[in-house]
């Protein structure tokens, strides 16, 4: 039986993706698309979302700092993850109004 191989480029991209995610400072946010762009994935916002969704529950990576393109929290307000994202961002000093963050004020990178 042959093993399905993941192309090296994809592995390298995923590693860079995690590094970029880890570099988002506390109190700042970015979008899925911006994160993908900074990781060299071009227009890979959906893939970025998929990869974030695959993180283990106990990850140290700041997944909560990634929002949709208009600065809105994408996770449901009723879900445990959505509530955790909201609480973590508020604890970092990010102001959230109607589940939206001012990307001009809190967006990263500048």
PAMAR-420632 format. One record per residue: residue number from 1; chain; x, y, z of N, C-alpha, C, O, CB in turn. Coordinates in steps of 0.02 Angstrom, whole numbers, plus 50000, padded with zeros to 5 digits. Glycine has a CB too. Layout:
FITOR,doro,fido,n_px,n_py,n_pz,ca_px,ca_py,ca_pz,c_px,c_py,c_pz,o_px,o_py,o_pz,cb_px,cb_py,cb_pz
FITOR,NUM,A,X,Y,Z,X,Y,Z,X,Y,Z,X,Y,Z,X,Y,Z
...
//
This chain:
FITOR,doro,fido,n_px,n_py,n_pz,ca_px,ca_py,ca_pz,c_px,c_py,c_pz,o_px,o_py,o_pz,cb_px,cb_py,cb_pz
FITOR,1,A,50042,49941,50000,50000,50000,50000,50045,50062,50000,50092,50066,50039,49952,50000,50061
FITOR,2,A,50030,50108,49957,50072,50168,49953,50046,50222,50001,49986,50230,50010,50074,50196,49881
FITOR,3,A,50093,50258,50031,50075,50312,50076,50062,50375,50036,50095,50389,49986,50130,50325,50128
FITOR,4,A,50014,50412,50058,50000,50476,50026,50050,50526,50053,50055,50537,50113,49926,50500,50039
FITOR,5,A,50088,50557,50008,50140,50604,50029,50114,50675,50026,50080,50695,49978,50203,50597,49986
FITOR,6,A,50130,50713,50078,50113,50784,50078,50172,50820,50047,50229,50810,50068,50098,50810,50152
FITOR,7,A,50159,50861,49997,50215,50897,49966,50254,50938,50016,50226,50967,50062,50189,50942,49910
FITOR,8,A,50321,50940,50008,50364,50977,50054,50345,51050,50057,50349,51081,50110,50436,50970,50033
FITOR,9,A,50325,51079,50001,50306,51149,50000,50248,51161,50049,50249,51211,50085,50286,51171,49929
FITOR,10,A,50199,51117,50049,50142,51125,50094,50164,51120,50167,50141,51158,50209,50088,51072,50079
FITOR,11,A,50210,51073,50182,50235,51067,50251,50272,51130,50270,50263,51156,50326,50281,51006,50258
FITOR,12,A,50314,51155,50225,50351,51216,50240,50304,51275,50250,50313,51315,50295,50401,51232,50183
FITOR,13,A,50252,51279,50209,50203,51332,50215,50167,51328,50282,50156,51379,50315,50153,51330,50157
FITOR,14,A,50149,51268,50302,50114,51260,50366,50159,51281,50424,50136,51312,50472,50091,51187,50375
FITOR,15,A,50223,51264,50420,50270,51284,50473,50275,51360,50476,50274,51389,50531,50339,51252,50460
FITOR,16,A,50281,51392,50419,50284,51465,50417,50218,51494,50443,50219,51544,50480,50297,51491,50344
FITOR,17,A,50163,51464,50425,50097,51486,50449,50095,51487,50526,50073,51536,50555,50041,51439,50422
FITOR,18,A,50118,51433,50557,50118,51430,50631,50164,51483,50660,50148,51513,50712,50140,51360,50655
FITOR,19,A,50221,51496,50627,50268,51547,50652,50236,51616,50648,50242,51656,50695,50333,51545,50611
FITOR,20,A,50202,51631,50593,50169,51696,50586,50114,51702,50639,50107,51754,50671,50140,51705,50514
FITOR,21,A,50074,51650,50647,50021,51651,50698,50051,51666,50767,50024,51706,50804,49983,51584,50698
FITOR,22,A,50106,51633,50783,50137,51641,50849,50164,51712,50859,50172,51734,50916,50194,51591,50857
FITOR,23,A,50176,51748,50805,50205,51815,50810,50154,51871,50818,50172,51929,50827,50247,51829,50750
FITOR,24,A,50089,51855,50816,50038,51906,50826,50040,51926,50900,50029,51884,50944,49965,51880,50806
FITOR,25,A,50055,51989,50914,50063,52009,50984,49997,52014,51022,49944,52024,50992,50098,52076,50988
FITOR,26,A,49999,52006,51088,49939,52014,51129,49909,52083,51118,49945,52133,51110,49956,52004,51204
FITOR,27,A,49843,52086,51117,49808,52149,51107,49802,52170,51034,49778,52225,51020,49843,52202,51145
FITOR,28,A,49823,52127,50989,49818,52141,50917,49783,52082,50883,49782,52027,50910,49889,52152,50885
FITOR,29,A,49754,52095,50825,49718,52043,50788,49737,52048,50714,49763,52099,50691,49642,52050,50797
FITOR,30,A,49723,51995,50678,49732,51995,50606,49676,51954,50575,49638,51921,50611,49802,51966,50586
FITOR,31,A,49670,51957,50510,49618,51918,50475,49647,51853,50449,49707,51845,50444,49587,51959,50417
FITOR,32,A,49602,51807,50433,49624,51744,50404,49663,51757,50340,49715,51726,50329,49563,51698,50389
FITOR,33,A,49639,51803,50299,49672,51818,50236,49740,51850,50245,49788,51833,50210,49629,51864,50195
FITOR,34,A,49746,51896,50293,49810,51928,50306,49860,51878,50334,49918,51879,50315,49801,51987,50356
FITOR,35,A,49837,51834,50377,49880,51782,50404,49906,51737,50348,49966,51721,50346,49842,51740,50457
FITOR,36,A,49862,51717,50304,49882,51675,50247,49932,51712,50202,49982,51683,50181,49820,51655,50206
FITOR,37,A,49919,51775,50189,49964,51814,50146,50033,51820,50177,50083,51811,50143,49934,51885,50134
FITOR,38,A,50036,51835,50242,50100,51841,50276,50139,51775,50278,50200,51775,50281,50090,51866,50347
FITOR,39,A,50102,51720,50276,50133,51653,50277,50152,51630,50207,50176,51574,50198,50087,51603,50310
FITOR,40,A,50140,51672,50157,50158,51655,50088,50108,51609,50054,50125,51573,50007,50225,51622,50087
FITOR,41,A,50046,51610,50078,49994,51566,50051,49950,51602,50001,49900,51573,49978,49952,51538,50107
FITOR,42,A,49967,51663,49983,49925,51700,49937,49856,51712,49965,49849,51739,50020,49920,51663,49870
FITOR,43,A,49806,51692,49927,49737,51702,49948,49710,51640,49984,49659,51612,49964,49692,51720,49888
FITOR,44,A,49744,51618,50035,49727,51556,50068,49688,51564,50132,49699,51527,50180,49789,51519,50083
FITOR,45,A,49642,51612,50135,49604,51625,50196,49565,51563,50219,49563,51549,50279,49556,51683,50186
FITOR,46,A,49534,51528,50173,49495,51469,50193,49540,51414,50220,49522,51380,50268,49454,51443,50133
FITOR,47,A,49598,51405,50188,49645,51355,50213,49670,51375,50281,49678,51333,50325,49704,51346,50163
FITOR,48,A,49682,51439,50291,49704,51464,50357,49651,51446,50410,49668,51423,50464,49716,51540,50356
FITOR,49,A,49588,51457,50394,49535,51440,50440,49532,51365,50455,49520,51345,50511,49469,51462,50412
FITOR,50,A,49543,51325,50403,49543,51253,50412,49600,51232,50459,49590,51192,50505,49549,51217,50344
FITOR,51,A,49659,51259,50447,49716,51241,50489,49706,51263,50561,49723,51227,50607,49781,51272,50461
FITOR,52,A,49678,51323,50571,49664,51345,50639,49613,51299,50673,49619,51285,50733,49637,51418,50638
FITOR,53,A,49565,51276,50636,49515,51230,50662,49543,51162,50682,49512,51124,50719,49461,51221,50613
FITOR,54,A,49602,51145,50656,49634,51081,50671,49681,51084,50731,49709,51034,50751,49672,51057,50611
FITOR,55,A,49689,51144,50760,49733,51150,50818,49705,51110,50877,49644,51108,50886,49742,51224,50837
FITOR,56,A,49748,51080,50917,49724,51045,50977,49696,51096,51027,49717,51154,51028,49780,51003,51009
FITOR,57,A,49650,51073,51068,49617,51117,51116,49666,51150,51165,49654,51206,51188,49566,51078,51156
FITOR,58,A,49721,51117,51179,49769,51144,51228,49827,51182,51196,49879,51191,51227,49797,51087,51270
FITOR,59,A,49819,51204,51134,49873,51239,51099,49892,51304,51134,49850,51337,51165,49852,51254,51027
FITOR,60,A,49955,51322,51129,49979,51386,51155,49976,51440,51102,49986,51499,51117,50051,51378,51181
FITOR,61,A,49963,51421,51040,49962,51470,50985,49901,51516,50993,49847,51494,51013,49960,51434,50917
FITOR,62,A,49908,51580,50976,49855,51629,50986,49801,51629,50932,49792,51679,50897,49884,51698,50991
FITOR,63,A,49767,51574,50924,49714,51566,50874,49659,51618,50882,49627,51638,50833,49685,51497,50877
FITOR,64,A,49649,51640,50943,49595,51687,50959,49606,51756,50929,49560,51797,50927,49587,51693,51034
FITOR,65,A,49666,51770,50906,49682,51836,50877,49668,51840,50802,49686,51889,50770,49755,51852,50889
FITOR,66,A,49637,51789,50774,49622,51788,50702,49546,51796,50692,49506,51758,50720,49647,51721,50669
FITOR,67,A,49528,51846,50653,49458,51864,50641,49443,51862,50566,49488,51850,50526,49442,51934,50670
FITOR,68,A,49381,51874,50548,49366,51876,50476,49388,51943,50447,49414,51986,50483,49290,51865,50464
FITOR,69,A,49378,51952,50383,49406,52009,50347,49378,52077,50369,49410,52128,50357,49394,52001,50274
FITOR,70,A,49320,52078,50400,49292,52141,50424,49301,52151,50499,49271,52196,50529,49218,52144,50406
FITOR,71,A,49342,52108,50530,49357,52115,50601,49305,52084,50647,49302,52101,50706,49364,52185,50617
FITOR,72,A,49264,52040,50620,49212,52008,50659,49235,51940,50685,49271,51904,50651,49148,52000,50618
FITOR,73,A,49215,51924,50746,49229,51858,50774,49187,51808,50735,49125,51814,50735,49215,51855,50851
FITOR,74,A,49219,51760,50704,49183,51713,50660,49150,51656,50698,49100,51628,50675,49231,51685,50609
FITOR,75,A,49178,51639,50755,49150,51583,50793,49084,51604,50826,49076,51662,50846,49200,51558,50846
FITOR,76,A,49038,51558,50830,48973,51572,50860,48980,51596,50932,49019,51568,50970,48928,51510,50857
FITOR,77,A,48943,51648,50950,48944,51674,51018,48920,51623,51068,48937,51628,51128,48902,51737,51023
FITOR,78,A,48882,51574,51046,48855,51523,51090,48902,51464,51100,48891,51423,51145,48789,51498,51063
FITOR,79,A,48953,51459,51059,48999,51402,51064,49052,51415,51118,49070,51472,51130,49032,51387,50996
FITOR,80,A,49078,51362,51149,49132,51370,51198,49193,51406,51168,49223,51448,51200,49153,51302,51226
FITOR,81,A,49210,51388,51106,49268,51420,51074,49254,51494,51060,49299,51536,51069,49285,51385,51008
FITOR,82,A,49194,51510,51039,49175,51580,51027,49178,51621,51091,49200,51678,51090,49106,51583,50997
FITOR,83,A,49154,51592,51146,49156,51627,51210,49228,51635,51234,49246,51687,51261,49115,51588,51262
FITOR,84,A,49269,51583,51223,49339,51587,51243,49376,51640,51203,49415,51678,51231,49374,51518,51234
FITOR,85,A,49363,51644,51138,49395,51694,51096,49377,51765,51121,49420,51807,51129,49373,51686,51022
FITOR,86,A,49314,51775,51134,49290,51840,51158,49325,51858,51224,49350,51914,51232,49213,51839,51168
FITOR,87,A,49326,51812,51271,49355,51824,51337,49430,51837,51332,49456,51882,51366,49342,51766,51383
FITOR,88,A,49465,51798,51291,49538,51808,51284,49554,51876,51254,49599,51911,51278,49568,51753,51240
FITOR,89,A,49517,51895,51202,49530,51960,51171,49516,52017,51220,49555,52065,51224,49488,51968,51107
FITOR,90,A,49461,52013,51256,49444,52065,51305,49499,52070,51359,49518,52124,51379,49375,52051,51337
FITOR,91,A,49523,52012,51381,49576,52011,51432,49641,52043,51407,49680,52068,51447,49590,51939,51454
FITOR,92,A,49651,52042,51341,49711,52073,51312,49700,52147,51296,49745,52180,51271,49730,52036,51248
FITOR,93,A,49641,52173,51312,49628,52243,51301,49598,52261,51234,49593,52319,51216,49689,52281,51310
FITOR,94,A,49578,52210,51195,49547,52222,51130,49474,52240,51142,49438,52205,51177,49553,52159,51083
FITOR,95,A,49453,52296,51114,49384,52319,51122,49340,52286,51068,49355,52290,51009,49379,52397,51118
FITOR,96,A,49286,52254,51091,49241,52219,51046,49172,52250,51053,49143,52252,51107,49239,52142,51062
FITOR,97,A,49145,52273,50997,49076,52300,50995,49036,52259,50945,49054,52255,50886,49076,52376,50975
FITOR,98,A,48981,52229,50968,48939,52188,50925,48980,52134,50890,48970,52121,50830,48902,52231,50874
FITOR,99,A,49025,52103,50927,49069,52049,50902,49115,52072,50846,49137,52032,50805,49026,51990,50878
FITOR,100,A,49129,52137,50845,49173,52165,50794,49230,52204,50827,49221,52235,50880,49133,52212,50747
FITOR,101,A,49288,52201,50795,49348,52236,50820,49368,52288,50767,49364,52275,50707,49407,52186,50833
FITOR,102,A,49389,52346,50790,49413,52398,50745,49482,52377,50719,49531,52382,50755,49416,52468,50781
FITOR,103,A,49484,52355,50656,49547,52330,50628,49598,52386,50618,49658,52373,50618,49533,52295,50561
FITOR,104,A,49575,52447,50611,49623,52503,50604,49659,52514,50670,49718,52533,50670,49587,52568,50582
FITOR,105,A,49625,52504,50724,49655,52515,50790,49693,52454,50816,49747,52461,50844,49601,52534,50840
FITOR,106,A,49665,52395,50807,49694,52335,50836,49726,52287,50786,49755,52236,50804,49642,52298,50875
FITOR,107,A,49720,52304,50721,49746,52260,50669,49821,52253,50669,49858,52301,50686,49723,52284,50602
FITOR,108,A,49844,52195,50650,49916,52180,50645,49928,52145,50579,49885,52106,50558,49940,52135,50705
FITOR,109,A,49983,52157,50545,50031,52210,50562,50003,52278,50544,49953,52284,50508,50098,52198,50525
FITOR,110,A,50036,52329,50569,50014,52399,50557,50010,52414,50483,49993,52470,50465,50060,52448,50591
//
